[in-house]
Amino acid sequence: MSSTVKFLIGGVVVAVVIGVLIATSFSGSTSDYITIVQAKGLDADQARNSRVAGEIVPNSVDWSTRELHLTFEIEDETGVMPISYYGPQPDMLVDAVEAVVIGKYDPAGGVFEAEELMMKCPSKYEEQQ
């Protein structure tokens, strides 16, 4: 087999591997937002990496510094859902109006178990009068 043929075969293999890696990385990292009712209706296989956004219910935030455990409730036009998150307290928790949670809903406990948490605080980004 000539070196040119080996080079072409090697190039094709590398191109296919790169294509597969790109395709799989994009498919796993993107997800659409779902409503609270939709999150509660997913079965265990579908529920992983669900992305839900909602307004934080006033006076529902509870932070445990000992356990690094944050609990609160979010609401949207379809309902209210309790959130459980273990990790460092988000910087904008005090001023936050809306939260985006990524994780899964546990129907047995009735709680959304967040693996990732992002707080939105529109007042910090609004133009001052």
Secondary structure by P-SEA (a helix, b strand, c coil): ccaaaaaaaaaaaaaaaaaaaaaaaaaacccccccaaaaaacccccccbbbbbbccccccbbbbccccbbbbbbbcccbbbbbbbbcccccccccccbbbbbbbbccccccccccbbbbbbcccccccc
